[in-house]
Amino acid sequence: MASYLLPCLTTKHEVDNVIRHTEEVVLVLRFGRDDDHVCLQLDNILAKAVDDLAKMAKIYAVNVDHVPVYTRYFDITLIPATIFFFNAQHMKVDWGTADHTKFIGTFKCKQDFIDVVEVIFRGAMKGKLMVQSPLDPTSLQKYELVYKEI
């Protein structure tokens, strides 16, 4: 089953190519599972924003089970996880949490997602690799990061 609302990347090669060849716009990768109800909620929000962000972002869904190398690389243990790039650079966002590499969960509304992409785009155009989240940190879901010693 695939996301019906967003274009899907199903192989490591496809993800690599999109990261390498998306230029001058924010690349948004939603990592999750196509049958997870929270992922479907997020896909709905992202899909509604596609037209509004057409000049500023490209948005794709990535199934974590199809690209385990990226699932491990980005340490995706909770889904959905949304990761942002600009000109092949991983863009980080200070969400007010310990993890700046990805957004965990779903955005509350389309406008929240648009606001985040706009801040990332403006920051990236100024050469920044990390930006401050425009979202109210008290309204974001909090997750405890647990590190296991190996």
Number of C-alpha atoms within 10 A of each C-alpha: 7 15 18 13 16 19 14 19 22 16 15 15 11 14 18 13 12 17 21 14 11 16 15 15 20 28 27 20 23 29 27 26 21 20 12 11 11 16 22 19 17 23 25 18 21 26 18 17 18 18 11 13 18 11 11 18 25 19 21 21 27 29 23 22 14 14 18 14 13 17 18 11 8 14 12 18 12 12 18 29 24 23 20 25 24 24 16 18 14 17 24 21 23 17 21 15 15 11 15 17 19 23 23 21 20 24 21 13 15 17 15 17 19 21 14 18 22 17 16 29 24 14 17 21 13 9 10 13 16 16 19 15 19 17 15 10 13 9 8 17 12 14 12 8 9 6 6 5 4 3
